[in-house]
Amino acid sequence: MRPTTAAFPAARLRRLRRTRALRDLAQENHLSAADLIWPIFVREGVDVAEPIASMPGVNRLSIDRVVRAAQEAADLGIPAICLFPYTDAALRTEDCAEAWNPENLTNRAIRAIKAEVPDLAIMTDIALDPYNINGHDGLVVGETILNDETVECLVKMGLAQAEAGADILGPSDMMDGRIGALRTALEAAGHRDIAILSYAAKFASAFYGPFRDAVGASGRLVGDKATYQVNPANRLEALRCVARDVDEGADMVMVKPGMPYLDICRAVKDDFGLPTYAYQVSGEYAMLAGAAERGWLDGDKVMLESLMAFRRAGCDGVLTYFAPRVARMLAGRD
């Protein structure tokens, strides 16, 4: 649709900006707690909240603390959280077998949350990097990241998470064919109602640095991830990735990172019409939170503006570390 308007002075666009009430009536996009997914880092221990230096205000939480955070999310109207494990170094191996251990950190956290906050949706991450001694999302042989062998591991990982009680599986690995393999396996195992929110357009970005610190993968990464994540210069390739994942059975799709890729968000929503999400990744969060901490930006205003940008670009929701803070603000609790 092409916007049209009368000529000046019949049309004075400032008329609808004159007061707060008029601006509210004319507002095109809105943000609510229901648009948010809160990513949470899980670690071993009891009553632990361990600060992450590169992500001001974000902590790694022990499972008991994660359960409390889940209850907070539910109380604030946030519909879902997403779990990311900080795996003990001794459990990181070349075969990544801890990824599908029914008693691994993520699966224990899922069961603990479901026991206390059953109606909250739990999203998980499906990739091998938290369990890989090499820091990659897939199995590594020499300098090659294996595709088909990795997909077999990801399927086992996804099935273990589904058995633990996850509601949404989030394959973030970018291996070819993993959505179809996972969907087939879920159907065969009776998990027909488990949703897949695919990281369909995940770019080989430099904005992931603080996240890798948070899950303990930074110093372990050998090489880079450019052989399986999308070239940041490639828009059409990203859309082909989305089309593939939709064809293979993804229920929802994600663009990652978020703010530098709003054009991709808009194109995905317009072209496919599926529920479309963006991940406001650790580097984006760190820039805004770090600048606000130093007084260089108004933290609350840039937080809300950045999230509204996702909604304006067509996103149905956003994964953001700001989730509890913005939900409290929207509810008038801050």
BELSUL-V226035 format. One line per field, one symbol per residue. ss: DSSP state (A for helix, B for strand, O for the rest). Layout:
ss=???
This chain:
ss=OOOOOOOOOOOOAAAAAOOAAAAAAAOOOOOOAAABBBBBBBBOOOOOBBBOOOOOOOBBBBAAAAAAAAAAAAAAOOOBBBBBBOOOAAAOBOOOAAAAOOOOAAAAAAAAAAAAOOOOBBBBBBOOOOOBOOOOOOOBBOOBBOOAAAAAAAAAAAAAAAAAOOOBBBBOOOOOOAAAAAAAAAAAOOOOOOBBBBBBBBBOOAAAAAAAAAOOOAAAOOOOOOOOOBOOOOAAAAAAAAAAAAAAOOOBBBBBOOAAAAAAAAAAAAAAOOBBBBBBOAAAAAAAAAAAAOOOOOAAAAAAAAAAAAAAOOOOBBBBOOAAAAAAAAOOOO
